[in-house]
Amino acid sequence: MTVATAIFRRAFFRLSLCLSLLLTVPARAGISLAIDDIRHPAFAADGISIVIDTGRRGDADIRLDRLQVAGLEYRKLSLHCRNFVLDLRRIECPYGEIRRTDQRGQDRPPLPLSFSYRYADGDLALTIVGADATSWSPVIKRLRAWKPEGKIDLVLTADRRQAQLGIAARKLRFGNKTGDIAGEGIDISLAAEAKVVQGQWHWTARLVWPDGELYVAPWYRRAGLALEASGVLTPAALDVTMAHFSAEGVGGLDASFRWNRGKGALDSFGFVTEPLELSTAFSEWLQPWLDQSAVPKVYASGKARFAGSWSGGAWQSFYAGLENARLVDGTDYIEFAGMNAQIPWQRGEASEAEFSVKSARLGELPLGSFSIPLHLRDNEARLDQLSIPLLDGRLYVDELLATRLDTGWQGRFSGGIENVSMPKLTHALKLPVMAGTFTAHIPAAVYQDRVLSLGGALAIQVFDGGILVDHLKMIDPLSEGQRFTADVLARNLDLGALTQAFSFGSILGRLDIDIAGLELAGWRPVRFDARTTSSPGDYRRAISRGALRDISALGGAAGAAAVSLSPANLFNTFEYEKIGFGCSLRGGVCHFDGIESAGDGYVVVKGRGLPTVQVIGYNRRIDWDLLVSRVRAVIAGKTKAVIE
């Protein structure tokens, strides 16, 4: 017991003795006291006035200008008691009301209560029954801003060896000013008790929420929650030795923790879950958070288990498991089924994790079953030599390493895709059907400081030619504001296969493409310098009347004209010498040029032989979005152009 507490108790006893001696005066007599302040380790009070009717059961009024409890400050409080009793044995207030005495307090109902206290055994009883939620504003700071409705009861009984507390709310309704927290029709109850055992308070508590709705942005929940806990309270710490939390439709969780009262911080905690229903857990807890990140909806089923322990300011162990789980996106385009996992992790020790998938698909693109052997140690995860069947080819990983540092995650990757049929691949991805095979190799990819970059060039074999993606970087790839930069070189692409794939008029030949300084923001091009030209070499070069029409249409009504000699009207296919154009994208506008100048325009297709055909462009500046819409219209066959 502190010195301040002892002094306070002696002063209070003397005051109560004096007041009890006055009970012998006539019933209509009374006493008034004024106290400047009271200081106690648990509270501080200023400007105290006490008016007591000295009748056997009279009235008492206690007013405080300022009260500080647990770091909170209350001003202008008034306690009025009817049938008040103060003698050498006890204090009783069977009919009491607390309210604020300022203008705000006059607009709110008082908080009704009754209490009693016996000096000999420290027996205390406090009861608040049927109180409107708004009437709690004198003892709950800033309550009015939440506009509460409903009833709240409180019953507290205690002596020096034990205590019982019961709190119940009925049809509670509330909401904050910003609208991101709200409750409706909430019934909730708390029952707790504590006993002194060998100088320590051993306690148990049970919280039940059987009815009502709660919204805490972005999460919404309909009742069905319960919490049971027990532990020990000492001057040094609050120990929760057992806590069981259950959520209807999801599952349960057992936990324990120690709260250091001196530091005001956690010393340690641990938890282990029951098998959780992924369908409910995902839709109620994870998907609302994903929705804020503009991630497409994901549906899940199966079971999941988690466990972990934390102490010394760091995680010491963690476990995650899946049992016959299934994940599918809201468009039913991506699916992983039959997922099973056991992922254990222990600080300072190496462990082996298992993750397997029975089947998966991307649209109509099937992936065969596969298992991922994962090696874990401290903040590092490593994967070696993984091969996943992909149509008639495979997707492979030579190395995957991820490390968590104080500055964030970093890692490296090498792997690729090998010998996948382009007709099957494009059909499965719902793209225009393309010929050939698809092979891509990533020699080394590094993720560091929120940047994913390639240590070498990404090589892709497609359209009987090759594409190299060099200096590739993805900045903030996991955020909405991700950016992509690269240089792209394509050589010897088969124009026949390319134009056939995209329903463009037929062109026979070979094509080279150079794209320097390509930059995408949110997968939308914002900058590049591109040039397309016929590949060098000896091969047939021919263009159809339909292709001339489609190229001409890209320039708009007055943008380009396909020109040839009059005899060209008798032909549907024309020989050409060269095809080429350049586009520099800046500020949402493409700046065009061609193979060579032609008066006010530029040559896009330069013919040869008889009949001779040329395509001349006149628009030097074309809005990027407009150009994209014209390309789509051409592919869809919805444009018309004049060929002279």
C-alpha positions in Angstrom: 0.0 0.0 0.0 1.4 3.4 -1.0 1.7 6.3 1.5 -0.7 8.3 -0.5 -3.3 5.6 -0.3 -2.9 5.2 3.4 -3.3 9.0 4.0 -6.4 9.1 1.8 -8.0 6.2 3.7 -7.3 7.8 7.1 -8.6 11.1 6.0 -11.8 9.5 4.6 -12.4 7.5 7.8 -12.1 10.7 9.9 -14.5 12.6 7.6 -17.0 9.7 7.7 -16.8 9.6 11.5 -17.5 13.3 11.8 -20.5 13.0 9.5 -21.9 10.0 11.3 -21.8 11.9 14.6 -24.0 14.6 13.0 -26.8 12.1 12.4 -28.1 12.9 15.8 -29.2 16.5 14.7 -32.8 17.1 13.6 -33.9 15.4 10.4 -34.1 18.7 8.4 -30.5 19.6 9.2 -27.6 19.1 6.8 -24.0 19.7 6.2 -22.0 21.2 3.3 -18.3 20.7 2.6 -15.9 22.1 0.1 -12.6 20.3 -0.8 -10.1 21.9 -3.1 -8.6 18.7 -4.4 -7.9 15.0 -3.7 -4.8 13.2 -5.1 -4.6 9.4 -5.3 -2.5 7.0 -7.4 -5.7 5.9 -9.2 -7.4 9.3 -9.7 -7.3 13.0 -9.1 -10.3 15.3 -8.3 -10.5 19.1 -8.1 -13.3 21.5 -7.0 -15.3 19.0 -4.8 -18.5 20.1 -3.1 -20.6 17.8 -0.9 -24.1 18.6 0.4 -25.6 15.9 2.7 -29.0 15.8 4.4 -28.2 14.4 7.8 -31.5 12.7 8.2 -31.4 8.9 8.6 -32.1 8.4 4.9 -31.7 11.8 3.3 -30.3 13.2 0.1 -26.7 13.8 -0.9 -25.2 15.8 -3.7 -21.5 15.5 -4.8 -20.1 17.8 -7.5 -16.7 17.7 -9.1 -15.2 20.4 -11.3 -12.6 18.0 -12.7 -11.9 14.3 -12.4 -9.0 12.4 -13.9 -9.1 8.6 -14.1 -6.8 6.3 -16.2 -5.5 9.3 -18.3 -9.0 10.6 -19.1 -10.4 13.9 -17.9 -14.0 14.5 -17.0 -15.4 18.0 -16.1 -18.5 19.2 -14.3 -19.8 16.0 -12.9 -22.7 15.7 -10.4 -23.8 12.7 -8.3 -27.2 12.9 -6.6 -28.4 10.2 -4.2 -31.8 9.7 -2.6 -32.1 7.7 0.7 -28.4 8.3 1.2 -26.8 6.6 4.2 -23.4 7.4 5.7 -22.4 6.0 9.1 -19.6 4.1 10.9 -20.5 0.9 9.1 -21.3 1.7 5.5 -22.1 4.1 2.7 -25.3 3.5 0.7 -26.8 5.2 -2.4 -29.8 3.1 -3.4 -31.1 5.7 -5.9 -28.4 7.7 -7.5 -27.9 9.6 -10.7 -24.7 10.9 -12.4 -24.8 13.7 -15.0 -22.8 16.5 -16.3 -23.7 19.9 -15.0 -22.8 21.9 -18.2 -25.2 22.6 -21.0 -24.4 19.4 -22.8 -25.2 17.4 -19.7 -28.6 19.1 -19.4 -29.5 17.8 -22.8 -28.7 14.2 -21.9 -30.5 11.7 -19.6 -28.7 11.0 -16.2 -27.0 7.7 -15.6 -29.1 5.9 -12.9 -27.1 3.8 -10.4 -27.1 2.3 -6.9 -24.1 1.5 -4.8 -23.1 0.4 -1.3 -19.8 0.0 0.5 -19.1 -1.6 3.9 -15.9 -0.6 5.7 -15.3 -3.7 7.7 -14.9 -6.2 4.8 -14.6 -3.8 1.8 -17.8 -5.2 0.4 -18.8 -3.1 -2.6 -21.9 -3.4 -4.8 -22.6 -1.2 -7.9 -25.6 -1.6 -10.1 -26.7 0.2 -13.3 -29.8 -1.4 -14.9 -31.8 -0.2 -17.9 -29.7 2.8 -18.6 -30.0 4.4 -22.0 -26.7 4.2 -23.9 -26.6 8.0 -24.2 -26.8 8.4 -20.4 -23.3 6.8 -20.1 -21.7 10.0 -21.6 -20.6 11.3 -18.1 -18.3 8.2 -17.7 -17.4 7.4 -21.3 -15.6 10.1 -23.1 -16.8 11.3 -26.5 -19.8 8.9 -26.5 -22.2 11.5 -27.9 -20.4 11.7 -31.2 -21.3 8.0 -31.8 -25.1 8.7 -31.4 -25.7 5.5 -29.4 -29.1 4.0 -28.8 -30.1 1.0 -26.7 -29.8 -0.1 -23.1 -26.6 -1.0 -21.1 -26.6 -2.8 -17.8 -23.7 -3.1 -15.3 -23.5 -5.1 -12.1 -20.3 -5.1 -10.0 -19.9 -6.9 -6.6 -16.5 -7.1 -4.8 -14.7 -7.4 -1.5 -11.1 -7.7 -0.6 -10.9 -11.3 -1.8 -13.1 -11.6 -4.8 -15.1 -9.6 -7.5 -17.8 -10.3 -10.0 -18.6 -8.1 -13.0 -21.5 -8.3 -15.5 -22.1 -6.0 -18.4 -24.9 -6.4 -21.0 -26.0 -4.3 -24.0 -29.4 -4.7 -25.6 -30.4 -3.6 -29.1 -27.3 -1.3 -29.2 -27.0 1.0 -32.2 -24.2 3.4 -32.9 -22.0 4.9 -35.7 -19.1 7.3 -36.0 -19.1 10.6 -38.0 -17.1 9.2 -40.9 -19.4 6.2 -41.4 -16.7 3.6 -41.4 -17.8 2.1 -38.0 -21.4 1.2 -37.2 -23.4 -1.2 -35.2 -27.1 -2.2 -35.4 -29.3 -4.3 -33.1 -26.4 -5.6 -31.1 -26.9 -7.8 -28.1 -23.7 -8.5 -26.2 -22.8 -9.6 -22.7 -19.6 -9.9 -20.6 -19.4 -12.0 -17.4 -16.2 -11.9 -15.3 -15.0 -12.9 -11.9 -11.8 -12.8 -10.0 -10.4 -14.2 -6.7 -7.3 -13.6 -4.7 -5.1 -16.7 -4.5 -1.7 -16.4 -2.8 -1.7 -12.7 -3.3 -2.6 -12.8 -7.0 -5.9 -12.1 -8.7 -7.0 -15.1 -10.7 -9.8 -14.3 -13.1 -12.1 -15.7 -15.8 -14.3 -13.9 -18.3 -16.8 -14.8 -21.0 -17.9 -12.5 -23.8 -20.9 -13.5 -26.0 -22.3 -11.7 -29.0 -25.4 -13.6 -30.1 -27.3 -11.0 -32.2 -26.8 -7.8 -34.3 -24.6 -6.5 -37.0 -21.2 -4.7 -37.0 -19.4 -2.8 -39.7 -15.7 -1.8 -39.3 -14.6 -0.7 -42.7 -14.0 -2.7 -44.8 -15.3 -5.6 -42.7 -18.9 -6.6 -41.9 -20.0 -9.3 -39.5 -23.3 -10.7 -38.2 -23.0 -11.7 -34.6 -22.0 -15.3 -33.7 -18.8 -14.5 -31.9 -17.7 -15.7 -28.4 -14.6 -15.3 -26.3 -13.7 -17.2 -23.1 -10.5 -16.3 -21.2 -8.8 -16.8 -17.9 -5.5 -15.6 -16.4 -3.7 -13.9 -13.5 -3.3 -10.2 -12.7 -0.2 -9.1 -10.7 1.3 -5.7 -10.2 3.9 -6.6 -12.9 1.8 -8.2 -15.6 -1.5 -9.3 -17.0 -1.3 -13.0 -18.0 -3.9 -14.5 -20.2 -3.1 -18.1 -19.8 -6.0 -19.3 -21.9 -8.3 -17.6 -24.4 -10.6 -19.3 -26.8 -12.2 -17.3 -29.6 -14.9 -18.7 -31.8 -16.6 -17.3 -34.9 -19.7 -19.0 -36.2 -19.2 -20.4 -39.7 -15.4 -19.9 -39.5 -13.9 -21.8 -36.6 -12.0 -21.2 -33.4 -8.7 -20.0 -32.1 -6.8 -20.6 -28.8 -4.3 -18.0 -27.6 -2.3 -16.8 -24.7 -0.3 -13.7 -24.0 1.5 -11.6 -21.3 1.0 -7.9 -21.0 3.8 -6.1 -19.2 2.0 -3.4 -17.1 5.2 -1.5 -16.4 6.2 -1.2 -20.0 2.7 -0.9 -21.4 3.5 -3.5 -24.1 3.3 -7.2 -25.0 6.0 -9.5 -23.7 4.8 -12.6 -25.6 1.8 -14.2 -27.2 1.0 -17.5 -29.0 -2.0 -18.9 -30.9 -3.3 -22.0 -32.7 -6.4 -22.3 -34.8 -8.9 -25.1 -35.3 -9.5 -26.1 -38.9 -10.9 -22.9 -40.4 -13.6 -22.8 -43.1 -11.8 -21.0 -45.9 -15.1 -20.1 -47.7 -16.3 -17.9 -44.8 -12.9 -16.7 -43.6 -11.9 -15.6 -47.0 -15.2 -13.8 -47.9 -15.5 -12.1 -44.5 -12.0 -11.3 -43.5 -9.6 -11.3 -46.5 -11.8 -10.3 -49.5 -13.0 -7.0 -48.1 -9.3 -6.0 -47.7 -8.5 -7.2 -51.3 -11.5 -5.2 -52.6 -9.8 -2.0 -51.4 -6.7 -2.9 -53.5 -8.8 -3.4 -56.6 -7.9 -7.1 -56.7 -10.5 -9.3 -58.5 -12.8 -11.3 -56.2 -11.5 -14.7 -55.2 -13.6 -17.6 -53.9 -12.1 -20.2 -51.6 -13.2 -23.5 -50.0 -11.5 -26.2 -47.9 -9.8 -25.9 -44.6 -6.8 -23.9 -43.3 -4.8 -24.1 -40.0 -2.4 -21.6 -38.5 -0.3 -21.4 -35.4 2.5 -19.0 -34.2 4.4 -17.7 -31.2 6.0 -14.3 -30.6 8.4 -13.0 -28.0 11.4 -10.8 -27.6 10.0 -8.5 -30.2 10.0 -11.1 -33.0 8.2 -14.1 -34.3 9.7 -17.4 -33.0 7.6 -19.9 -34.9 4.8 -20.1 -37.4 2.8 -22.8 -39.1 0.3 -22.6 -42.0 -1.6 -25.6 -43.5 -4.2 -26.2 -46.2 -6.5 -29.2 -46.5 -8.1 -29.9 -49.9 -8.4 -26.2 -50.6 -9.7 -24.6 -53.8 -9.2 -21.0 -55.0 -10.9 -19.5 -58.0 -11.2 -15.9 -59.2 -14.6 -14.2 -59.7 -14.4 -14.6 -63.5 -13.8 -18.3 -63.2 -10.6 -17.8 -65.2 -8.0 -18.9 -62.7 -8.4 -22.0 -60.5 -6.3 -24.0 -58.2 -7.9 -27.2 -56.8 -6.9 -29.9 -54.4 -4.3 -27.8 -52.6 -2.6 -29.3 -49.6 0.2 -27.6 -47.6 2.2 -28.0 -44.5 4.5 -25.0 -44.0 6.4 -25.1 -40.6 8.9 -22.4 -39.6 11.1 -22.1 -36.6 13.5 -19.3 -35.9 17.2 -20.4 -36.1 16.3 -23.8 -37.6 16.0 -25.2 -41.1 12.6 -26.8 -42.1 11.1 -28.4 -45.2 7.6 -27.2 -46.4 5.3 -29.2 -48.6 2.8 -27.6 -51.0 0.9 -29.6 -53.7 -1.8 -28.9 -56.2 -3.9 -31.6 -57.9 -5.1 -29.5 -60.8 -5.0 -25.9 -62.0 -6.1 -23.8 -65.0 -5.8 -20.4 -66.6 -9.0 -20.0 -68.5 -9.1 -23.2 -70.6 -5.3 -23.6 -70.1 -4.8 -26.7 -67.9 -1.8 -27.1 -65.6 -0.9 -30.6 -64.5 -0.5 -31.7 -60.9 2.6 -30.6 -59.2 4.4 -30.4 -55.8 6.6 -27.6 -54.5 9.4 -28.6 -52.1 10.2 -25.4 -50.2 13.3 -25.0 -48.0 12.9 -22.5 -45.1 15.4 -21.0 -42.7 14.9 -17.9 -40.6 13.9 -15.1 -43.1 14.7 -17.1 -46.2 12.7 -19.4 -48.5 14.3 -21.3 -51.4 12.8 -23.4 -54.2 15.0 -25.5 -56.6 14.0 -27.4 -59.8 10.3 -27.2 -60.2 8.5 -28.4 -63.4 4.8 -28.0 -64.0 3.1 -29.6 -67.1 1.6 -27.0 -69.4 -0.3 -28.3 -72.4 2.3 -30.1 -74.5 5.2 -28.2 -72.9 6.1 -27.1 -69.4 6.6 -24.2 -67.0 9.8 -24.6 -65.1 11.7 -22.9 -62.2 15.4 -23.4 -61.9 15.8 -21.3 -58.8 13.5 -19.2 -56.6 14.9 -17.4 -53.5 13.1 -15.0 -51.3 14.6 -13.2 -48.3 13.0 -10.8 -45.8 15.3 -8.0 -44.6 14.6 -5.0 -42.4 14.1 -2.9 -45.6 11.5 -5.4 -47.0 11.5 -8.5 -49.2 14.1 -9.2 -51.9 14.6 -12.3 -54.0 15.8 -13.8 -57.3 14.3 -16.1 -59.9 15.3 -18.1 -63.0 13.1 -20.3 -65.2 10.6 -20.0 -68.0 8.2 -21.8 -70.4 9.3 -24.4 -72.9 7.8 -25.8 -76.1 4.2 -24.8 -75.6 2.0 -25.1 -78.7 0.9 -21.6 -79.8 -2.4 -22.7 -81.2 -3.3 -24.5 -78.0 -2.0 -21.6 -75.8 -3.8 -18.8 -77.6 -7.0 -20.8 -77.8 -6.9 -21.5 -74.0 -6.1 -17.8 -73.3 -9.0 -16.7 -75.6 -6.5 -14.8 -77.8 -6.4 -14.9 -81.6 -5.1 -18.3 -82.7 -1.4 -18.1 -83.5 0.9 -20.7 -85.1 4.2 -22.1 -83.9 5.5 -22.8 -80.4 6.1 -20.6 -77.4 9.4 -20.8 -75.5 10.6 -18.1 -73.1 13.6 -18.2 -70.8 14.3 -15.9 -67.9 18.0 -16.2 -67.0 17.9 -14.1 -63.8 15.2 -11.9 -62.3 15.9 -10.0 -59.1 13.4 -8.3 -56.7 14.9 -5.7 -54.4 13.7 -2.3 -53.0 10.3 -2.9 -54.5 11.8 -3.3 -58.0 11.7 -6.5 -60.1 14.5 -6.4 -62.8 16.0 -8.9 -65.2 19.7 -9.6 -65.0 19.7 -10.7 -68.7 17.3 -10.6 -71.7 14.0 -12.4 -71.8 14.1 -14.6 -74.9 10.8 -15.6 -76.5 10.4 -17.7 -79.7 7.1 -17.0 -81.5 5.8 -16.4 -85.1 8.8 -18.3 -86.4 11.0 -15.5 -85.1 12.5 -14.3 -81.9 11.7 -11.5 -79.4 14.2 -10.2 -76.8 13.0 -8.2 -73.8 16.0 -6.4 -72.3 16.5 -4.0 -69.4 13.1 -5.1 -68.0 12.0 -3.6 -64.7 8.8 -3.7 -62.7 8.6 -1.0 -60.1 6.2 -1.6 -57.2 4.7 -4.7 -58.9 2.4 -5.5 -56.0 0.8 -2.0 -55.8 -1.9 -0.3 -57.9 0.7 2.2 -59.1 3.1 -0.4 -60.6 5.3 0.7 -63.5 7.0 -1.4 -66.2 10.0 -0.4 -68.3 11.9 -2.4 -71.0 13.5 -2.4 -74.4 12.0 -4.8 -76.9 13.6 -6.2 -80.1 11.7 -8.6 -82.4 13.5 -10.1 -85.4 12.3 -12.1 -88.4 8.6 -12.4 -87.4 6.5 -14.2 -89.9 4.0 -11.5 -91.1 1.7 -14.1 -92.6 1.2 -15.9 -89.3 1.0 -12.5 -87.5 -1.6 -11.0 -89.7 -3.6 -14.2 -89.8 -3.6 -14.4 -86.0 -5.1 -10.9 -85.6 -7.6 -11.1 -88.5 -5.7 -8.4 -90.4 -5.5 -8.4 -94.2 -2.9 -10.9 -95.5 0.7 -9.8 -95.7 3.5 -12.1 -96.6 7.1 -11.3 -95.5 9.2 -10.8 -92.4 9.1 -8.0 -89.9 11.6 -6.4 -87.4 10.4 -4.4 -84.5 12.4 -2.1 -82.2 10.8 -0.5 -79.1 13.1 1.6 -77.0 12.3 3.2 -73.6 8.9 1.4 -73.2 7.2 2.5 -70.1 3.8 1.3 -68.8 1.9 2.6 -65.8 -0.8 0.3 -64.5 -0.2 -1.8 -67.8 -1.0 1.3 -69.9 1.7 2.6 -72.3 2.8 6.1 -71.4 6.1 6.4 -73.3 8.1 4.6 -76.0 10.0 5.1 -79.3 9.0 2.3 -81.7 10.0 1.5 -85.3 8.7 -1.3 -87.5 10.4 -2.3 -90.8 10.7 -5.2 -93.2 13.4 -7.7 -92.2 16.5 -7.9 -94.5 16.8 -11.0 -96.6 15.4 -12.8 -99.6 11.8 -13.9 -99.2 8.5 -13.2 -100.9 6.9 -9.8 -100.1 3.2 -9.5 -100.9 0.3 -7.6 -99.5 -3.5 -8.1 -100.1 -6.0 -5.5 -101.0 -7.6 -6.2 -97.6 -4.4 -5.4 -95.8 -4.0 -2.2 -97.8 -7.5 -1.2 -96.7 -6.8 -2.1 -93.0 -3.5 -0.1 -93.0 -5.2 2.9 -94.6 -8.1 2.8 -92.1 -5.7 3.2 -89.1 -5.0 6.8 -90.2 -8.7 7.8 -90.2 -10.9 9.3 -92.8 -8.3 11.7 -94.1 -5.2 10.1 -92.5 -3.9 7.8 -95.2 -4.7 6.7 -98.7 -3.6 3.5 -100.5 -2.5 4.6 -104.0 -1.7 2.5 -107.1 -1.8 2.7 -110.8 -5.2 2.1 -112.5 -4.5 -1.5 -113.5 -4.3 -2.3 -109.8 -8.1 -2.5 -109.7 -7.7 -5.9 -111.5 -5.5 -7.4 -108.8 -6.1 -8.5 -105.1 -2.4 -9.1 -104.2 0.5 -6.7 -104.8 4.3 -7.0 -104.4 6.0 -4.5 -102.1 9.6 -3.5 -101.6 9.4 -2.4 -97.9 6.9 -1.8 -95.1 7.8 0.4 -92.2 6.7 3.2 -89.8 7.8 4.8 -86.6 5.8 6.0 -83.5 7.0 8.0 -80.6 4.5 8.1 -77.7 4.5 11.2 -75.5 1.7 12.7 -73.5 -0.9 10.3 -74.9 -0.1 11.2 -78.5 1.8 9.1 -81.1 4.1 11.1 -83.4 4.3 9.1 -86.7 6.8 8.9 -89.6 7.4 6.3 -92.3 10.1 4.8 -94.6 10.6 8.1 -96.4 8.9 11.4 -97.1 6.2 11.9 -99.7 5.3 15.5 -100.0 3.2 16.4 -96.9 3.0 12.7 -95.9 5.2 9.7 -95.3 5.4 6.3 -97.0 4.2 3.3 -95.0 4.2 0.7 -97.8 6.5 1.1 -100.8 5.5 -1.0 -103.7 7.6 -2.6 -106.5 6.9 -4.1 -109.9 3.6 -3.6 -111.8 1.1 -2.7 -110.7 2.8 -0.5 -108.1 1.0 0.2 -104.8 1.9 2.7 -102.1 0.4 3.6 -98.8 1.0 7.1 -97.7 0.2 8.5 -94.3 -0.7 12.1 -93.6 -1.5 12.2 -89.9 1.7 13.0 -88.1 0.0 13.1 -84.6 -2.7 10.6 -83.5 -4.2 10.2 -80.0 -3.1 6.9 -78.5 -6.6 5.9 -77.3 -8.0 6.8 -80.7 -5.4 4.7 -82.4 -6.1 1.7 -80.2 -9.8 2.0 -80.9 -9.1 2.0 -84.7 -6.9 -1.1 -84.4 -9.7 -2.9 -82.6 -12.2 -1.8 -85.2 -10.0 -3.0 -88.0 -9.5 -6.4 -86.4 -13.3 -6.6 -85.9 -13.9 -5.7 -89.5 -15.9 -2.6 -88.8 -13.9 0.0 -90.8 -14.0 1.1 -94.4 -11.2 2.8 -96.4 -11.0 3.9 -100.0 -8.3 2.3 -102.3 -7.7 4.3 -105.4 
